Amino acid sequence: MAGIRALRERMANLENAEKPRPSPFAVLFGSFDAWGEREVLPGALNERDMIGVVAALRRGEQDGTWGRHI
C-alpha cells in the first residue's frame, strides 16, 4: 500500500510541475490591471514613464521570460 501512495504522490508532483506558475509580479501585486489602478493611475508613479515599464512587464509575463533559467 505504501508503494501505491508513493506513486500517487509522484504523479501529483509531476502534474503540478507541468502547470503554469504565476509570475513573480502576479504573486507580489496580483494582476497588472489591479496594480495599475492602484499605483499608476492615482499618480503614485509617473504615468508617462510607466507605460513602457508596464508594457515590458506584460510581455515578460506573457512569453514566460521570468520563468527561464539562464
C-alpha positions as CSV (number, residue, x, y, z in Angstrom):
1,M,0.0,0.0,0.0
2,A,2.9,2.4,0.7
3,G,4.1,1.9,-2.9
4,I,0.8,2.9,-4.3
5,R,0.7,6.0,-2.1
6,A,4.2,7.0,-3.1
7,L,3.4,6.5,-6.8
8,R,0.3,8.7,-6.4
9,E,2.4,11.4,-4.7
10,R,5.0,11.3,-7.5
11,M,2.2,11.6,-10.1
12,A,0.7,14.6,-8.3
13,N,4.2,16.2,-8.2
14,L,4.7,15.6,-12.0
15,E,1.3,17.1,-12.8
16,N,1.9,20.1,-10.6
17,A,5.3,20.7,-12.2
18,E,3.6,20.9,-15.6
19,K,1.1,23.6,-14.5
20,P,2.0,27.2,-15.4
21,R,3.2,29.1,-12.3
22,P,2.2,32.7,-11.7
23,S,4.9,35.2,-12.4
24,P,6.7,36.9,-9.5
25,F,4.8,40.1,-10.4
26,A,1.5,38.3,-10.1
27,V,2.5,36.8,-6.8
28,L,3.6,40.2,-5.4
29,F,1.0,42.5,-6.9
30,G,-1.9,40.4,-8.2
31,S,-2.7,41.4,-11.7
32,F,-1.3,44.2,-13.9
33,D,-4.7,45.8,-14.1
34,A,-5.1,45.9,-10.3
35,W,-1.6,47.2,-9.8
36,G,-2.1,49.9,-12.5
37,E,-5.3,51.1,-11.0
38,R,-3.8,51.2,-7.5
39,E,-0.3,52.7,-8.2
40,V,-0.1,54.2,-11.7
41,L,-3.5,55.8,-12.3
42,P,-3.8,57.7,-9.0
43,G,-0.4,59.4,-9.6
44,A,1.7,57.4,-7.2
45,L,4.0,56.7,-10.2
46,N,4.6,58.8,-13.2
47,E,2.0,57.7,-15.7
48,R,4.0,58.6,-18.9
49,D,7.1,56.7,-17.8
50,M,5.2,53.7,-16.5
51,I,3.5,53.0,-19.9
52,G,6.8,51.5,-21.2
53,V,7.5,49.7,-17.9
54,V,4.1,48.1,-17.8
55,A,4.3,47.0,-21.4
56,A,7.7,45.4,-20.8
57,L,6.5,43.6,-17.7
58,R,3.4,42.3,-19.5
59,R,5.5,41.0,-22.4
60,G,7.8,39.2,-20.0
61,E,4.9,37.6,-18.2
62,Q,3.1,36.6,-21.4
63,D,6.1,35.0,-23.1
64,G,7.4,33.3,-19.9
65,T,10.6,35.3,-19.7
66,W,10.6,35.3,-15.9
67,G,10.5,31.5,-15.8
68,R,13.5,30.9,-18.0
69,H,16.7,29.7,-16.4
70,I,19.9,31.4,-17.5
